[in-house]
Amino acid sequence: MAIKLFKEFLVEKLIDVDKKDIDMVFAPLKRLYKDLQAVWKKHGVLSVEELEKQFKEVVSRHVVGGSVNHKVIKTFSSGQLSSAAAQQAHKINPIKIKVYAILPHGASNSYNMLTKEIVIGLPLSVWEAMAYRLNHIPHHQLAMLTNETSDIRLLSTIRHELTHWLDDSLHNQHLNKKFSRFNADLQKIKQADGDIVSTRNAVDASYKKHVTKGEEDIYLTPLEITPFVNQIQELKRRIGDKKYDKLTWADIMTYMPSLDGLNRRYGAKFRKLMFTRMARENLLTKNLRNKVDIY
């Protein structure tokens, strides 16, 4: 498999992340997520206090020592992934994949091209909402919170991060180069020791130059739009064509809560980028075109 430049990749199909690779990363958390979903099914039957207690008990059973934070329950090499694409990417850019029950403070599901790691797990903020603040979650956000522990949510998230790694590895390590240049600039900016405003402006300018190519947010660039569309393709693969064809944009955001914040922040601009990319991949159904929830 020849390495291609990123500009060539932009006009190609999405990376077909192998289902077996996704399932392998998911396997250490499969039972935990099933047990958490079993507790969610008791919502409306048990008291909020009892639900929070059961969420804590479930995680304690799955984590050695009972502590939910900073516990890596599985670490493996990208070389253990079985697909041809993953094996090729491993030869070029080997990484470690760390699976947590609950992510540590400050961590998120991510591919870090500089530390050569993919990190996967339930976000700490989601866990705290379930185990300690369930009574304060607005009713309209409960479906999103419930889906945070669904297998489809995690499987599609794993695909998102594997897409970043495969994209970077098989397309001239363009992510690594972008962020390396940005980090080099950061060191120069720190050494300049300017005032707070000038330092912030310099950092923002460098980020837009090296990472986002002028956009204010990386989530408005192909670097994130493409993995998000990969994530939606994984959703379709897991639930099937018939069920996918009935989904509205609001339904997709319920399955993928991270999209909701971006939809609220950037509105029509973000949706246009997503829908254009989804249309290229035959993911933009009639139902999605006609039933767009704008807020």
N, C-alpha and C positions, 0 to 999 in steps of 0.2 A: 504494500500500500504506500503510494508516494505521498510525501508531505506536500500540502497545498497552502498557498498564501490565503490569508483571511479574506481578501477581496474576492477570491474565487469561491470561497465557502458561502458567501452571502447569496449567491444565485443558485445554490444547490438545495437539495432536500434536507430536511432535518436529519440530524444524526440518529440512526436507528439503534438506540441503546438496548442491548439485549435483555430480555425479560429475566433470563437466568442470573445475570449480574445483579440486577435490581433485587431479585428475590434473595440472593446470597447476603447482600448488605442488610436486608430487612429481617432475615431469619432470627438474629439474636433478640429482636424486639417483638416478634410475632405474638408470643404468648402474653407478654405484658400488655400490648395494645388490645388483645382480645379480652383480657381480664378488665381493663379500664373501660372498654365499651360495655361489658356486662354490668358494671356499676352504673354507667350512664342510663341503661335501660330501666333502672329503678327510679329515675328522676320523676317526680310527681307522685311517687308511692312512698318513698322514704323521706324523712325530714332532711333539710339541707345539712344539718349537723351530722347526721348519720352518713349521708353521702360523702361528706368531706372525710369522715373517719375511715370509710371503706376505701376511698382513693389512697389515703396514706397507708393503709394496711396492704393493699395490692402492691404498691411500689416497694414497701419494706420486704415483702416476700421475694421480690425479684432482684433486689440489690443486696450483695453481701454486706453484712454489718448493719443493714437497715437505714443507712444514711443515703439521702437521695442525691446529694451533690458531689461532683468531681469523681464519680465512679465510672471508669471505662469498663464496660462489661464485655467488650470484644474489640481486639485490634488485629487487623490483618493487612497483608501487602496487596497492592493492586495486581501483583503477579498471580494471585489466587483467583482472580476473576477469569471466567472461562471463554468469553467470546473472542473472536479473532481481532476485533477492533480494540478491546481492552488489552489483549496481549501485545498488540503493536504499540499502543499508547504506553504500556508499562516499559517496553524496551527504550522508548524515547524519554519518558518522564515518569519514573516510578514514584509512587506515593504510598503513604500509610492511610488506612481508613479506620477511624476511631468511632465506635458506637457507644453512646451513653444511654442510660435509662432517662435521666434528666440532665440536660446540659448545664455546665457550670455557669456561674454569674458572668455576664458579659459575652458568653459564647452564643453562636447561632449555627444553624445548619449551613454549611459553607464548604467551598473549595478554596484553600489558601495555596496559591501558586508559589509563594515564597517559602513557606514552611513545608511544602509538599505533603499536605494533609487534606483529607475530607473528614469533616466532623458531622455526625448524624445523631439526633436524639430529640426528645421532647423539650421545647424551650422552657426555661425556668419560669418565665412570666406566665406561661400557660399552666404549668404545674401549680404555681402559687394561687392562681385564680380558681383552680379546681379544688385544691386542698384547704384553702384558707379564706377565700373571698367569694365563694359561690353565691352567697346571698346578695352580693352587690353587682352581679352581672345583669345588665339590662336584658329583658326578655328577648328582644330582637337579635341579641348577640349570642344567645344560648346555642343555636344550631351551629354557628361557626366554632364555638368553643368545643362542642361535642365532636365535631369533625376533626379537631386537632388530634384526637387519638384514634381516628379511623385508619384502617390499613391503607385505603386509597390515598389519603392525605400523605402518609409517610412514603408510600411507594412512589408517588409522583414527585415528592421532594427529593428522594434519592435519585430519581432520574434527572431532576434539575441539576444536582451537584455533579453527577457523573457526566452530564452533558458539558458542563464547564471544563472538566478535566479532559475529556476526550477531544473537545474543541481545541483547547490549549495545546494538547500534546500532538494532535494530528495536523495542526495548522500552524506550524512554525513557532509554537510557544508564544503566540502574540500576547496573551494575557500576562505571562511572566515578564515579557519585555516592557509592556506598558507600565506595570506597577513597579518594576525595577527602576525605570526612569523617574517615575513619580517619587519613589523613596529616596533616590539620589538627590533630587531637588529639595526634598524635606530636610535632608542633612545640611545642605547649603543654607537654607532659610533659617534653620536653628542657629547655625554658626554666625549668621548676620546679626542676630540678637536685636531685632527691631522692636518697635512698639506693637501692642496687641493688634491694632487695626491693620497696620501694614503687613504684619506677619500673616494674619488671617486672609487678607486679600492675595498675598503671594501664594499661599497654599491653595486657595480656590482657583487661582489662575493656572497653577501647575496641574491641578487635578483635571481641569477642563482641557488643557493642552494635551496631556499624556493619556488620560483615561477616557474621558467622555467626548472628546473632540468637539467641545463647545457647548454641549448640553449641560444643563444645570444638575442633572442627576443621572447616574449610571443606568437607572431603571428606565430611562427614555432612549437607551441605545441598544443596538443589536446584541451587545454583550449580555444583557439580561432579558430582552424581549425574546430572543431565540430559545434560551432555556425555559422560559415561562411557557412558550408554545409547545416545547417538548413535554413539559409537565401536563399540559392539557391533552396532548396526544396520548400520554400514559393514562390519564383519566378515562379517555375514550376506550383505550385498549382493555382497561380493567372492568368497566361497566357495560361495554358492548355498544354497538352502533344504535340499536333501537332505543335504549335508554338515553344515550348521548343526544340523539336527535331531538329529544323533548326538552333538553335543558335550556334555560334562559341564562343570560349573563349573570343575574343575581344567583342562580343555582351554582354556576361555576365558581363564583366568589365564595359561596358557602363551602364548597369542597376545598377551595384553595384560599383561605383567609388572608394570606399575604397580598393577594390581588386587591382586596377590598380597600386597604389603606392607600394603595397607589391610585385606584379608581377615584377615591375621594379627593386625593391631593391634586391630581393632574387632569381628572375628568376626561373630556372629549379628546384631548391630545393623546393621553395614554391609550384610550380605547381605539383610536384610529391606528396607532402603531400596532397594537395587538391584533385588531381585526384584519389589517392588511397582511400581516404575517400569517394569521390563521387561514385567510382565504387562499393563500398560496399552497397551503397544506391540506386543503379541502376539509378544514375544521370549522369553517364559518357557516353554520346551518341556517336555513330559512328562519327557524325559531330564534336564533341568536341575532340575526339581522333585524328582525321585526320587534323584538321584545328586549330592548336595551334599557336598563334601569339607570336613569341619570340622576345623580345627586351631588 
